[in-house]
Amino acid sequence: MTTAQHPSPAGRAGPGAPGTRGVPRIARRAAALLGACHPGPTVAVTALVAGVAVASGQTATGCLLVTAAVLAGQLSVGWSNDAIDAARDVAAGRRDKPVAGGAVTSAGVRAAALAALALCVPLSLAYGPLAGAVHLAGVGGAWAYNAGLKSTVLSPLPYAVGFASLPAFVALGLPGSPAPAWRVVCAAALLGVGAHLGNVVPDIEDDLAAGVRGVPQRLGQGAVRALLPVPLVAATVLLALGRPAWAAGPAVGAAVAAAAAGAAAGRRWPRLPFLTAVLVAAVDVALLLWQGAAVA
């Protein structure tokens, strides 16, 4: 599930902006469209799920299909976020956002989101009907978050469901459709909650001004930074249960260090907590690769 991470302010990148003269208009528009998909989270989630597929022993063809389906889903979620938030971003003066900065139209981003979603459906179902349905449920939850759930007390739920659906998607598409390991699914859900908390931290004040009152906004920045390590470390502990100390210890230690550092430094570098969530997720995928499976 792609998170609604906002890129760092970089000014308008539209026609005539410094550094764009001489660049074909179509190339500028394509670059702006890619920027509107939240490329960092999109690439990170897709790569991590590809790692889970490898860890599960999926074939090369299966891994490619998983990667393509997840990438299409993440692109659709990222683009839908910017399309839905276009008016709010313009009102907030978010010139760093491609749509609000005028580098691409909201209609163009909306069309891209729908096209990616249309591609995600057959790709997901081609991996297996049950697996595809699970993945599409996670993608649907992410769209629901963008459409309004982020402004409610249910804001963590789409993240938890969306992240949990990813290892389940991988497992259910394996030969025999084995049940996904409950620890892996629960760990993914916890990582989703951590990603939600870390992603929202930099924008809490702007969100409150715009009337967005999800769980992180209601808690406030200080409380969110203090709470952030809990789901991240818990996810790693779940995956480390029953593993040799020489493997589990370093993994949990790395998760604790990363989560604590992100929480402590988040006040000065507001975007660091989200990067912390990605780093802990990478540690967890590395643990899965060592375990060699994501199923029961």
C-alpha positions in Angstrom: 0.0 0.0 0.0 1.5 3.4 -1.0 1.6 5.9 1.8 0.6 9.5 1.3 4.0 10.8 1.8 4.7 14.4 0.6 8.0 15.2 -1.2 10.2 17.8 0.3 9.6 21.3 -1.0 11.4 21.9 -4.2 9.4 24.6 -5.9 7.4 24.5 -9.1 8.8 22.3 -11.8 6.5 23.5 -14.5 7.3 25.0 -17.9 9.9 27.7 -17.6 11.1 26.7 -14.2 14.8 26.8 -13.6 16.6 23.7 -15.0 13.7 22.7 -17.3 14.5 25.0 -20.3 15.4 22.9 -23.3 13.6 19.8 -21.9 10.7 18.6 -24.2 7.3 19.5 -22.8 6.2 15.8 -22.9 9.2 14.8 -20.8 8.5 17.5 -18.2 4.9 16.3 -18.0 5.9 12.7 -17.7 8.4 13.6 -14.9 5.7 15.6 -13.1 3.3 12.7 -13.4 5.8 10.3 -11.9 6.5 12.8 -9.1 2.8 12.7 -8.3 2.7 9.0 -7.7 4.8 9.4 -4.5 7.7 7.5 -6.1 9.7 6.9 -2.8 6.9 4.9 -1.0 5.8 3.3 -4.3 9.3 1.9 -5.1 9.9 0.9 -1.4 6.7 -1.0 -1.0 7.0 -2.7 -4.4 10.6 -3.7 -3.7 9.8 -5.1 -0.2 7.0 -7.2 -1.5 9.2 -8.5 -4.3 11.6 -9.6 -1.5 8.8 -11.4 0.3 8.0 -13.2 -3.0 11.6 -14.3 -3.3 11.6 -15.4 0.4 8.5 -17.5 -0.2 10.2 -19.5 -2.9 8.0 -18.1 -5.7 9.2 -18.8 -9.3 10.8 -16.0 -11.4 7.6 -15.6 -13.4 5.5 -15.5 -10.2 7.8 -12.9 -8.7 7.5 -10.7 -11.8 3.7 -11.0 -11.7 3.6 -10.1 -8.0 5.9 -7.1 -8.6 3.9 -5.9 -11.6 0.6 -6.2 -9.7 1.8 -4.4 -6.6 3.5 -1.7 -8.6 0.3 -1.0 -10.5 -1.7 -0.9 -7.2 0.8 1.4 -5.6 0.8 3.8 -8.6 -3.0 3.9 -8.5 -3.0 4.7 -4.8 -0.3 7.4 -5.1 -1.9 9.1 -8.0 -5.4 9.0 -6.5 -4.0 10.7 -3.4 -2.7 13.6 -5.3 -5.9 13.8 -7.5 -8.2 13.8 -4.5 -6.1 16.2 -2.5 -5.5 18.6 -5.4 -7.8 21.4 -4.2 -6.5 21.1 -0.6 -2.9 21.2 -1.8 -3.6 24.3 -3.8 -5.3 26.0 -0.9 -2.3 25.1 1.3 0.2 26.5 -1.2 1.8 23.2 -1.7 3.9 24.3 -4.7 6.1 21.3 -4.1 3.3 19.0 -5.2 3.1 18.5 -9.0 -0.6 19.2 -9.3 -0.7 22.2 -6.9 2.5 23.5 -8.6 0.8 23.4 -12.0 3.3 20.9 -13.5 0.4 18.4 -14.3 -3.3 18.7 -14.1 -5.5 16.9 -11.6 -7.5 15.4 -14.5 -4.3 13.9 -15.8 -3.3 12.4 -12.5 -6.9 11.1 -12.0 -6.8 9.4 -15.4 -3.4 7.9 -14.5 -4.7 6.6 -11.2 -7.7 4.9 -12.9 -5.5 3.4 -15.7 -3.1 2.0 -13.1 -6.1 0.6 -11.1 -7.5 -1.0 -14.3 -4.2 -2.6 -14.9 -3.9 -3.8 -11.3 -7.1 -5.8 -11.5 -6.1 -8.3 -14.2 -2.5 -8.5 -13.0 -3.7 -9.4 -9.4 -6.2 -11.9 -10.5 -3.8 -13.5 -12.9 -1.7 -14.5 -9.9 -4.7 -16.4 -8.5 -8.4 -15.5 -7.9 -8.2 -15.7 -4.1 -4.8 -14.0 -3.9 -5.9 -11.3 -6.4 -9.0 -10.6 -4.4 -7.0 -10.2 -1.2 -4.6 -7.8 -2.9 -7.4 -5.8 -4.5 -9.1 -5.5 -1.1 -5.9 -3.9 0.2 -5.7 -1.5 -2.7 -9.4 -0.7 -2.2 -8.7 0.1 1.4 -5.9 2.5 0.4 -8.3 4.3 -2.0 -10.8 4.6 0.8 -8.2 6.2 3.0 -7.5 8.8 0.3 -11.2 9.4 -0.2 -11.9 10.2 3.4 -11.0 7.6 6.0 -7.8 9.5 6.8 -10.0 12.2 8.4 -11.5 9.7 10.9 -10.5 7.7 13.9 -10.3 4.7 11.5 -7.3 6.2 9.7 -4.8 3.5 10.8 -7.1 0.7 9.5 -6.5 1.0 5.8 -2.8 1.0 6.4 -3.0 -2.1 8.5 -5.3 -3.9 6.1 -3.3 -2.8 3.0 0.1 -3.8 4.4 -1.3 -7.1 5.8 -2.8 -8.0 2.4 0.7 -7.9 0.7 2.3 -11.0 2.2 -1.1 -12.7 2.1 -1.2 -11.9 -1.6 2.2 -13.5 -2.1 1.5 -16.6 -0.1 -2.0 -17.4 -1.6 -0.5 -17.3 -5.1 2.0 -20.1 -4.3 1.3 -23.7 -5.5 -1.6 -25.1 -3.4 -2.6 -21.6 -2.2 -1.0 -22.1 1.3 -2.3 -20.0 4.1 0.0 -17.1 4.9 1.8 -17.3 8.2 -0.2 -15.4 10.8 3.0 -13.8 12.2 4.0 -12.4 8.9 0.5 -11.0 8.3 0.3 -9.4 11.8 3.8 -8.0 11.4 2.9 -6.5 8.1 -0.2 -4.9 9.7 1.9 -3.4 12.5 4.4 -2.1 9.9 1.4 -0.4 8.2 0.4 1.3 11.4 4.0 2.5 11.9 4.1 3.7 8.3 0.9 5.6 8.9 2.2 7.3 12.0 5.6 8.2 10.5 4.1 9.4 7.2 1.7 11.9 8.8 4.1 13.4 11.4 5.5 16.2 9.1 2.0 17.4 8.0 0.0 17.2 11.2 -0.3 21.0 11.6 -1.3 21.5 8.0 -3.7 18.6 8.2 -5.4 20.1 11.2 -5.8 23.4 9.5 -7.4 21.6 6.6 -9.8 19.7 8.8 -8.1 16.3 8.6 -8.5 14.7 12.0 -7.2 11.1 11.8 -5.7 9.3 14.8 -2.2 10.9 14.4 -3.6 14.4 14.1 -5.7 13.9 17.2 -2.7 12.6 19.2 -0.3 15.4 18.1 3.3 15.3 16.9 4.9 14.6 20.3 2.7 11.6 21.1 3.0 10.2 17.6 6.8 10.3 17.7 6.8 8.6 21.1 4.4 5.9 19.9 6.0 5.2 16.6 8.7 2.7 17.7 6.0 0.4 19.3 4.4 -1.1 16.2 7.7 -1.1 14.3 9.6 -3.1 17.0 6.6 -5.3 17.7 6.5 -6.3 14.0 10.2 -7.4 14.1 9.7 -9.3 17.4 6.9 -11.3 15.9 9.0 -12.3 13.0 11.9 -13.2 15.3 10.0 -15.5 17.6 11.3 -19.0 17.5 14.4 -18.0 15.5 18.0 -18.6 16.7 19.3 -15.8 18.9 22.1 -15.1 16.5 19.6 -14.1 13.9 16.7 -12.8 16.0 18.9 -10.6 18.3 20.5 -8.5 15.6 17.2 -8.0 13.8 15.4 -6.8 16.9 18.3 -4.7 17.9 18.5 -3.0 14.5 14.7 -2.4 14.6 14.9 -0.9 18.1 17.9 1.3 17.2 16.3 2.6 13.9 12.8 3.2 15.5 14.3 5.0 18.5 16.6 7.1 16.3 13.7 8.1 14.0 11.5 9.0 17.0 14.2 11.0 18.7 15.3 12.9 15.5 11.8 13.4 14.2 11.4 16.7 15.8 14.4 18.2 13.9 13.9 16.1 10.7 10.1 15.5 10.4 10.4 13.2 7.5 12.9 10.8 9.2 10.2 8.8 11.0 8.7 7.5 7.8 12.2 6.5 6.5 12.6 4.7 9.8 9.4 2.6 9.0 10.9 1.7 5.6 14.2 0.8 7.2 12.5 -1.5 9.8 10.4 -3.1 7.0 13.7 -3.8 5.1 15.1 -5.5 8.2 11.9 -7.6 8.5 12.1 -8.6 4.8 15.8 -9.6 5.4 14.6 -11.8 8.3 12.0 -13.4 6.0 14.7 -14.0 3.3 16.8 -15.8 5.9 13.7 -17.8 7.1 13.0 -18.7 3.5 9.2 -18.6 3.8 6.2 -16.3 4.3 3.7 -19.1 4.8 2.7 -21.3 7.8 
